[in-house]
Amino acid sequence: MWKTGLHRGRYFALVQKNPVTVIRDYNNDDKIDLASGREETGVFFINHHRGNASRESFKIGKWSAGCLVNPHPRIFEIEMEIFREAAKIWGDSFTLTLIKESDL
């Protein structure tokens, strides 16, 4: 899904490497539309990036639709250090799985 690169050409992040399949929310009701949504496959610049460079920010606009956005700039930088080191050892290709702590 991702490789290391520059988010919007500005800072180190994980950027989309391969095409992905998405289901669009065409009625803009913020609900998953599995039945009425239409699948599209492509490169949509779905990246893993931070919300703000200097402070915690939970404001995520439509410009980050589909992206994985970390609201904590310092935690994001720690993540990116891990990905930099991992790329040196295992190569520059990453997937990521998110789980809820309550599911552990």
C-alpha positions in Angstrom: 0.0 0.0 0.0 2.7 2.5 1.0 6.3 3.5 0.6 8.3 6.2 2.3 8.2 9.6 0.5 7.1 13.2 0.9 3.5 14.0 1.7 2.4 16.7 -0.8 6.1 17.2 -1.5 6.6 18.8 1.9 7.6 16.3 4.6 8.5 12.7 5.2 5.5 10.4 5.5 4.1 7.1 4.0 2.7 7.7 0.5 0.5 5.5 -1.6 2.6 3.0 -3.6 0.1 0.9 -5.4 -3.5 1.2 -6.6 -6.2 0.6 -4.0 -9.9 -0.1 -4.2 -12.1 2.4 -2.4 -15.9 2.8 -1.9 -16.9 6.5 -2.2 -19.5 8.2 0.0 -21.3 9.8 -2.8 -24.3 11.0 -0.7 -21.8 12.6 1.8 -23.6 11.2 4.9 -20.3 10.0 6.6 -21.6 6.4 6.6 -20.1 3.4 4.8 -22.2 2.8 1.6 -21.4 -0.8 0.8 -24.7 -1.4 -1.0 -25.0 1.9 -2.8 -21.4 3.0 -3.0 -19.4 2.4 -6.2 -15.9 0.8 -6.1 -13.0 2.7 -7.7 -9.5 1.5 -8.0 -6.5 3.8 -8.5 -3.9 5.9 -7.0 -5.7 8.6 -4.9 -2.8 9.8 -2.9 -4.1 8.0 0.2 -1.2 8.7 2.5 -0.3 8.3 6.2 0.6 11.8 7.4 0.3 14.1 10.4 -2.5 16.5 11.2 -0.3 19.5 12.3 3.5 20.1 12.5 3.6 21.7 15.9 0.6 20.8 18.0 -2.0 18.0 18.5 -4.8 18.5 16.1 -7.9 16.4 15.6 -9.4 18.6 12.8 -9.3 16.4 9.7 -10.9 18.0 6.6 -12.1 16.4 3.4 -8.7 17.0 1.9 -7.5 14.0 3.9 -10.3 11.7 2.9 -9.1 8.1 2.9 -5.8 9.1 4.5 -4.5 7.8 7.9 -3.8 11.0 9.8 -1.9 11.0 13.1 -3.1 13.9 15.3 0.1 13.8 17.5 3.2 15.4 15.7 5.7 13.9 18.0 4.2 10.4 17.9 4.1 10.7 14.1 7.8 11.5 14.0 8.6 8.4 16.1 6.5 6.3 13.7 8.4 7.7 10.7 11.8 6.9 12.4 10.6 3.3 12.7 9.6 3.2 9.0 12.9 4.7 8.0 14.8 2.0 9.8 12.5 -0.7 8.7 13.0 0.3 5.0 16.7 -0.1 5.4 16.3 -3.6 6.6 13.2 -5.0 4.8 12.7 -2.7 1.9 10.5 0.3 1.2 7.0 -1.3 1.0 4.5 -1.2 3.9 1.1 -2.2 5.0 -0.5 -1.3 8.3 -3.2 -2.9 10.3 -5.2 -0.9 12.9 -7.0 -2.6 15.7 -9.0 -1.2 18.6 -7.5 -1.8 22.0 -10.8 -3.2 23.1 -10.5 -6.0 20.5 -7.3 -7.3 22.1 
